C-alpha cells in the first residue's frame, strides 16, 4: 500500500511538472505579472490612485493568463480524447 501511494505521489509530481512546462511563455508571463504586482504593492502610496488601478489591472491580467493556461490544458485533453 505504501508503495502504491509513493507511485501515485511521484506520478502526480511528474505530471504537474510537465503541465507547467507545456506552456513556458504563459508561465513566464504569469511569473512576471506576479513580480510586477509585488513591486507595485511595495511602492509608496502617493500615486494619485494610479498604483491601486495598476494593481487591479495586473490582477485582471493574472486572471486572464491563468484562464488561458487552463483553457489550453482543457482543449489539449479534449483533442487527445478525440484522436482515440
N, C-alpha and C positions, 0 to 999 in steps of 0.2 A: 504494500500500500504506500509506504514511504517512497519507494522507487517510482511508482506511478505519479505521485504528487510532484516529485522532483522533475519528472519528464514534462508534466503539464506546465509547471512554472518555467522551465527552460524554454519550452516551445513558445509560450506566451511572450517571453522576453525577446526571443528571436523574431517573432512576427512583429512585435511592437517596434523593434529596431528597423526592420525592413519597411514598415509603414511610414516611419519618419523619413527614411532615406528615399522613398519613392517620389517625393516632391521637394527636392532640395531648395529650389528657388522660393517656393511658398514658405517653407520652414525658415529660410534665411530672412525673408520679408517679415515674418512674424517675430523673429528674434529682434530685428532692427526696430520694429514698431514698439516692442516691449521696452527696449532700451530708450527709445525716444520718450515714451511715457514716463519712465523713471527720471529722466533728465528734466522733463517738464515739471514733475512733481517736486523736484529739488530746487527748482528755480524760485527766485524771490517772487513775492505776491503782487508787486507793484507793476502790473502789466495791463491795467485797464480792462480786465476781464478776458483779454485775449489768450492768456495762458490757460485759463479754465476752458475756453472754447477749443483750444488746441488739444487739450487732454480729451475732451469729448469727441473730437474728430479722430484722434488716434484710437480711442476705444471703439468707435464705429468701424475704423479700418481694420482693427484686430478682429472684430466680429466677422467682417466680410472675408478676411483671409481664412479664418477658421471655417467659415461656411463653404468657401471654395475648396478647401482641402477635403472636407467631409463629402461634398458633392462629388468630387473626383474619385474618392475612395468608393463611394456607393456606386457610381457609374462603372468603375472598373470591375467591381464584384458582379454587377448585373451583366456586363458584357462577357465576363468569364463564364457565367452560368448559361448564357445563350449559345456559346460555342459548343457546348456538350450535346 
